[in-house]
Amino acid sequence: MQITRRGILAATLTTPLVARAQEAWPQRPIVLVVPFAPGGPVDNVARPVAEGMRRRLGQAVVVENRAGAGGLVGARVVAAARPDGYTLLVGSPGPLVIAPAAGAADAPDPLRALAPVALIADSPQILAVTKDLPAADLAGFVALAKARPGALNLGSAGIGTTPHLALELFSELAGIRLEHVPYRGTGAALPDLVGGKIEALFGDVSAVLPLVEAGRVRALAVTSDARLPLAPAIPTTAELGYPALVVRNFQALLAPAGTPQAILERLSEAVAEALTDEQVRGALARIGALPARSGPAHLAQYLAAERATWEPVIRRIGLRLE
């Protein structure tokens, strides 16, 4: 291929322009797309972090809720956006890990259609049971489930959600059979747990812990390898003999694929600085979210590890999200 003097001149002039545009970024408000309705775990993490990023970047950082299809509507919006750092995704396990592994149509591959920026926070699930269940601890629950196979009803936030997969993984590791009762969100399942219509559920800390503290349900374990600072009295699944039952609901920041590396790094730095702010950390602590120390490479590894954990479970139960 012949390279002309005009082509060399154009490349010479264009490169500094691109570099200067990246150096001047951001020049207008940044949109964080939350692919769920307001008030949920992802939204509750995104809003304080957006404010912390605003102080770092000197531009408004606006949260926009684009709910639908288990988070895929918002994820697709960001995957199709211009890779200029102004439209970003605050993603979670549903659209970033579970949907791609379960064959959901048009689920963006988080490591191809999207560019990892940083893990923001994660939190374990709480295994809670109705207060009258004759099981004092996790070992007692497993013994009861083995004595009554298929008789214990365990609710979840819905088919293909993190709580559902936690149930399936727990059943496999403990060698028990539980009856899965899917709801339209954890909030819809909790009244039935309190009322004894279901015996147990895995749920987000922010939803379940208030009921535990009020004595309306009992917590048997948190799905982590370290105790939760917000609830240090609740033992972990790891210490109770299930080190593989580490289940995390996470929030992560991603950009459209092709976003310049310099912008990804600046976004990552903005997230890191936001997570040092006491107001931001306090807001996350109140919902049981643990701030991360992350960057693009770390988030890519984190997502790959989550995919490796859940793909075998998804294949075993034959989960397909069309």
Backbone torsions as a table, in degrees:
resi	resn	phi	psi	omega
1	MET	NA	131.0	-179.1
2	GLN	-85.3	130.8	178.6
3	ILE	-101.9	119.3	-176.8
4	THR	-87.8	162.6	176.5
5	ARG	-63.5	-34.6	179.1
6	ARG	-64.5	-40.1	179.3
7	GLY	-65.0	-41.4	178.8
8	ILE	-63.4	-42.3	179.4
9	LEU	-63.7	-42.3	-179.4
10	ALA	-63.1	-43.5	179.7
11	ALA	-64.8	-38.6	-179.7
12	THR	-64.0	-39.4	-178.8
13	LEU	-76.1	-35.6	-174.9
14	THR	-72.0	-40.7	-175.4
15	THR	-57.3	-48.2	176.9
16	PRO	-62.8	-33.6	179.4
17	LEU	-63.8	-44.7	178.6
18	VAL	-63.0	-44.0	-179.5
19	ALA	-61.8	-42.7	-179.8
20	ARG	-66.3	-36.8	178.9
21	ALA	-63.3	-39.8	178.9
22	GLN	-69.5	-37.8	179.0
23	GLU	-64.8	-34.7	-177.6
24	ALA	-82.0	-11.5	-179.6
25	TRP	-64.1	138.6	-0.2
26	PRO	-94.2	146.7	179.8
27	GLN	-112.8	-0.5	178.8
28	ARG	-153.8	172.5	-177.3
29	PRO	-58.8	148.9	178.0
30	ILE	-106.3	137.8	-179.2
31	VAL	-107.3	124.7	171.5
32	LEU	-98.9	111.2	179.3
33	VAL	-83.6	117.8	173.2
34	VAL	-99.6	116.1	-172.7
35	PRO	-83.9	30.1	178.6
36	PHE	-141.4	168.8	-179.2
37	ALA	-68.9	159.0	176.6
38	PRO	-60.7	148.5	173.6
39	GLY	94.3	-6.6	178.6
40	GLY	-89.1	179.8	-177.0
41	PRO	-57.5	-41.7	-178.3
42	VAL	-68.0	-45.1	178.9
43	ASP	-62.2	-41.0	-177.6
44	ASN	-68.8	-23.0	174.0
45	VAL	-85.4	-41.5	-174.2
46	ALA	-62.8	-39.5	-172.3
47	ARG	-67.1	-49.4	177.0
48	PRO	-66.4	-34.7	178.9
49	VAL	-67.0	-37.5	177.0
50	ALA	-59.0	-40.9	179.3
51	GLU	-66.6	-39.8	176.9
52	GLY	-64.9	-38.6	177.5
53	MET	-66.1	-36.3	178.9
54	ARG	-57.9	-43.5	-179.1
55	ARG	-65.4	-33.1	-179.7
56	ARG	-75.1	-42.6	-170.6
57	LEU	-93.0	-16.6	178.9
58	GLY	74.3	18.1	176.3
59	GLN	-135.0	155.0	176.2
60	ALA	-62.6	138.7	174.5
61	VAL	-121.1	110.3	-169.0
62	VAL	-105.8	132.7	175.1
63	VAL	-89.7	127.9	179.2
64	GLU	-122.8	119.5	-179.9
65	ASN	-85.8	120.9	178.2
66	ARG	-127.6	75.8	-174.0
67	ALA	-79.7	158.1	174.5
68	GLY	140.5	145.0	175.1
69	ALA	55.3	42.0	176.9
70	GLY	62.9	29.9	179.5
71	GLY	99.4	-8.4	-175.8
72	LEU	-75.1	-28.3	179.3
73	VAL	-60.0	-51.4	179.9
74	GLY	-65.6	-38.1	179.3
75	ALA	-63.3	-39.6	178.5
76	ARG	-67.0	-37.3	178.1
77	VAL	-57.8	-46.1	-177.8
78	VAL	-71.4	-40.3	179.7
79	ALA	-60.1	-30.3	-178.5
80	ALA	-92.2	-3.7	-176.4
81	ALA	-77.1	163.5	176.4
82	ARG	-64.1	136.3	-178.5
83	PRO	-82.1	62.7	-175.3
84	ASP	-117.5	6.0	176.7
85	GLY	86.2	5.8	-176.7
86	TYR	-104.2	-11.1	176.5
87	THR	-128.7	115.6	-173.1
88	LEU	-128.1	160.8	-179.8
89	LEU	-113.5	132.2	166.6
90	VAL	-99.9	99.1	-172.2
91	GLY	-99.7	170.8	-176.5
92	SER	-146.6	179.2	-175.2
93	PRO	-57.2	-37.3	-176.8
94	GLY	-53.9	-64.9	-177.4
95	PRO	-76.4	-23.1	-173.8
96	LEU	-94.5	-25.6	-175.2
97	VAL	-124.6	-54.9	-171.2
98	ILE	-70.9	-49.3	-177.7
99	ALA	-60.4	-47.7	177.9
100	PRO	-61.3	-38.2	-178.6
101	ALA	-71.8	-26.3	-178.0
102	ALA	-96.0	11.4	172.8
103	GLY	74.6	26.4	179.2
104	ALA	-63.9	136.3	-178.3
105	ALA	-61.6	131.5	175.7
106	ASP	61.3	24.4	174.8
107	ALA	-72.1	119.7	-179.0
108	PRO	-64.6	135.6	173.5
109	ASP	-73.7	118.9	-174.6
110	PRO	-65.0	-16.5	179.5
111	LEU	-106.3	5.5	176.8
112	ARG	-125.3	-55.0	-179.1
113	ALA	-81.0	-16.3	-178.7
114	LEU	-128.7	155.7	179.5
115	ALA	-112.3	118.3	179.4
116	PRO	-61.8	137.6	175.9
117	VAL	-110.0	-60.2	-179.4
118	ALA	-168.0	146.0	166.1
119	LEU	-73.0	131.6	-179.9
120	ILE	-91.1	-54.6	-177.0
121	ALA	-161.6	161.6	169.3
122	ASP	-145.5	167.2	-179.8
123	SER	-154.8	149.2	179.5
124	PRO	-79.0	175.6	170.9
125	GLN	-96.7	154.3	172.4
126	ILE	-106.5	129.7	171.0
127	LEU	-89.0	110.8	-178.1
128	ALA	-116.0	148.9	179.4
129	VAL	-129.1	159.0	176.0
130	THR	-62.2	144.8	-168.8
131	LYS	-66.3	-19.6	-179.0
132	ASP	-94.8	2.6	-179.2
133	LEU	-66.2	130.8	-178.6
134	PRO	-78.0	61.9	176.5
135	ALA	-145.2	113.6	-174.3
136	ALA	-78.5	-24.4	-175.7
137	ASP	-152.4	-174.8	-176.4
138	LEU	-64.8	-40.0	178.3
139	ALA	-61.8	-40.1	177.7
140	GLY	-65.5	-35.9	177.9
141	PHE	-65.2	-44.0	179.5
142	VAL	-63.2	-42.2	179.0
143	ALA	-62.5	-40.5	179.1
144	LEU	-65.6	-41.1	179.7
145	ALA	-65.8	-35.4	178.4
146	LYS	-71.5	-33.0	178.8
147	ALA	-75.0	-24.8	-177.1
148	ARG	-130.6	66.2	-175.0
149	PRO	-58.9	128.2	178.4
150	GLY	78.1	-0.7	-176.4
151	ALA	-90.9	-19.4	-179.4
152	LEU	-90.8	126.8	-179.7
153	ASN	-94.5	122.5	179.6
154	LEU	-115.9	117.4	-177.4
155	GLY	-82.6	162.4	176.2
156	SER	-147.4	172.0	178.3
157	ALA	-75.5	-2.1	178.4
158	GLY	139.4	162.8	179.8
159	ILE	-64.5	130.9	178.0
160	GLY	84.0	6.4	177.2
161	THR	-88.7	167.3	177.9
162	THR	-56.7	-45.6	177.6
163	PRO	-60.1	-36.7	177.5
164	HIS	-63.1	-46.1	-179.5
165	LEU	-68.5	-31.9	174.8
166	ALA	-61.1	-42.4	176.9
167	LEU	-59.0	-47.1	-177.4
168	GLU	-65.1	-41.8	179.5
169	LEU	-66.6	-43.1	178.4
170	PHE	-60.6	-45.5	179.7
171	SER	-58.9	-42.1	-179.9
172	GLU	-66.8	-47.0	-176.7
173	LEU	-67.3	-36.4	-177.1
174	ALA	-88.7	-11.5	-178.3
175	GLY	68.5	42.1	-178.8
176	ILE	-125.8	166.6	177.0
177	ARG	-124.1	118.2	-179.8
178	LEU	-115.1	150.1	177.1
179	GLU	-89.6	119.1	-178.8
180	HIS	-83.3	127.3	177.5
181	VAL	-120.0	98.9	-178.7
182	PRO	-79.5	142.0	175.7
183	TYR	-121.9	174.1	175.1
184	ARG	-92.9	69.9	-179.9
185	GLY	103.3	153.5	179.6
186	THR	-62.1	-37.1	-179.3
187	GLY	-58.4	-33.0	179.1
188	ALA	-75.9	-25.5	-178.5
189	ALA	-83.7	-28.9	-172.4
190	LEU	-61.2	-41.1	177.0
191	PRO	-58.5	-35.5	178.5
192	ASP	-72.0	-30.5	174.6
193	LEU	-68.3	-45.7	178.7
194	VAL	-60.8	-40.0	-177.6
195	GLY	-82.7	-4.4	177.7
196	GLY	82.8	10.7	178.3
197	LYS	-74.6	-26.5	168.6
198	ILE	-124.5	156.0	-175.1
199	GLU	-90.6	-25.8	-172.8
200	ALA	-159.0	166.4	169.5
201	LEU	-163.7	155.0	165.4
202	PHE	-94.7	133.2	-178.8
203	GLY	-150.5	161.8	178.3
204	ASP	-62.9	146.8	-179.0
205	VAL	-55.0	-45.0	-175.3
206	SER	-63.0	-29.4	-178.5
207	ALA	-87.2	-37.9	-170.4
208	VAL	-90.7	-39.4	-172.2
209	LEU	-57.8	-41.1	178.4
210	PRO	-57.4	-36.1	178.3
211	LEU	-72.0	-33.8	175.4
212	VAL	-64.6	-47.3	-178.2
213	GLU	-65.3	-28.8	178.4
214	ALA	-83.8	-2.8	179.0
215	GLY	76.7	16.4	-177.9
216	ARG	-88.9	-22.6	172.1
217	VAL	-140.8	169.0	179.3
218	ARG	-116.6	140.3	177.2
219	ALA	-97.3	128.6	177.7
220	LEU	-96.1	-31.7	-177.0
221	ALA	-168.4	159.4	167.1
222	VAL	-111.3	141.9	-172.5
223	THR	-85.4	70.7	-176.5
224	SER	-150.4	173.9	176.2
225	ASP	-102.9	1.6	175.8
226	ALA	-140.8	144.9	-177.8
227	ARG	-66.2	150.0	-177.0
228	LEU	-79.6	124.5	-179.9
229	PRO	-56.4	-31.9	-179.2
230	LEU	-72.8	-21.7	-177.6
231	ALA	-146.2	68.6	-173.8
232	PRO	-67.1	-14.3	-179.8
233	ALA	-79.8	-15.6	-178.3
234	ILE	-85.3	122.2	-179.6
235	PRO	-70.1	160.8	179.8
236	THR	-94.2	157.0	175.7
237	THR	-63.1	-33.3	-179.6
238	ALA	-63.3	-45.6	-178.3
239	GLU	-73.8	-17.6	-180.0
240	LEU	-93.4	10.9	173.9
241	GLY	103.1	8.8	-179.7
242	TYR	-127.2	67.6	-177.6
243	PRO	-63.5	-21.5	178.4
244	ALA	-82.9	-10.7	-179.6
245	LEU	-91.2	66.2	175.0
246	VAL	-110.4	107.2	-174.1
247	VAL	-120.5	124.2	-174.8
248	ARG	-124.0	134.3	167.0
249	ASN	-96.3	121.6	-173.6
250	PHE	-122.1	163.0	173.2
251	GLN	-127.9	130.2	-176.4
252	ALA	-137.8	151.3	179.8
253	LEU	-103.0	130.1	178.7
254	LEU	-136.4	156.1	179.5
255	ALA	-120.9	167.3	173.4
256	PRO	-61.3	145.3	175.8
257	ALA	-57.2	142.2	-179.3
258	GLY	94.6	-4.4	176.0
259	THR	-62.9	132.1	-177.5
260	PRO	-55.4	142.0	-177.3
261	GLN	-59.3	-35.5	-179.5
262	ALA	-62.2	-38.1	177.9
263	ILE	-70.7	-40.3	177.3
264	LEU	-58.9	-41.6	-179.4
265	GLU	-66.6	-41.1	179.4
266	ARG	-66.5	-37.6	176.2
267	LEU	-64.1	-42.4	178.9
268	SER	-61.3	-42.3	177.8
269	GLU	-63.8	-38.2	179.2
270	ALA	-64.8	-40.3	177.2
271	VAL	-64.7	-45.4	-179.0
272	ALA	-59.7	-42.8	179.9
273	GLU	-68.8	-38.7	178.2
274	ALA	-59.9	-36.4	-177.1
275	LEU	-77.0	-4.9	172.3
276	THR	-92.3	-11.8	-179.2
277	ASP	-71.5	130.3	-176.0
278	GLU	-64.2	-35.0	177.8
279	GLN	-65.3	-42.0	178.9
280	VAL	-65.7	-46.8	-179.4
281	ARG	-62.2	-38.0	178.4
282	GLY	-64.8	-41.0	179.0
283	ALA	-63.8	-39.4	178.9
284	LEU	-70.9	-39.7	-179.4
285	ALA	-60.9	-35.4	-177.7
286	ARG	-66.4	-19.4	178.2
287	ILE	-111.2	11.1	176.4
288	GLY	76.8	16.6	179.1
289	ALA	-90.1	132.3	-176.6
290	LEU	-100.9	116.5	-179.0
291	PRO	-59.6	143.0	-177.8
292	ALA	-101.6	163.2	167.9
293	ARG	-116.1	107.9	-166.2
294	SER	-146.9	177.1	176.0
295	GLY	-166.7	-177.3	-176.5
296	PRO	-56.4	-46.3	-177.7
297	ALA	-67.0	-41.8	180.0
298	HIS	-63.0	-43.9	-179.1
299	LEU	-64.2	-39.1	177.8
300	ALA	-59.7	-43.4	178.9
301	GLN	-66.7	-40.3	-179.7
302	TYR	-61.6	-46.5	-179.9
303	LEU	-65.0	-38.3	178.4
304	ALA	-64.8	-39.5	178.7
305	ALA	-66.9	-40.7	177.2
306	GLU	-63.3	-41.1	178.4
307	ARG	-62.7	-41.4	179.9
308	ALA	-65.3	-31.0	178.3
309	THR	-71.1	-44.2	-168.5
310	TRP	-94.5	-22.7	-179.5
311	GLU	-58.6	-44.4	178.9
312	PRO	-63.4	-37.1	178.2
313	VAL	-65.4	-44.2	-179.4
314	ILE	-62.8	-41.5	178.1
315	ARG	-66.1	-41.7	-176.6
316	ARG	-62.5	-39.9	-177.8
317	ILE	-89.7	-3.3	177.9
318	GLY	68.5	33.1	-178.2
319	LEU	-73.1	126.6	174.1
320	ARG	-129.7	125.8	177.3
321	LEU	-110.4	103.0	-176.3
322	GLU	-82.6	NA	NA
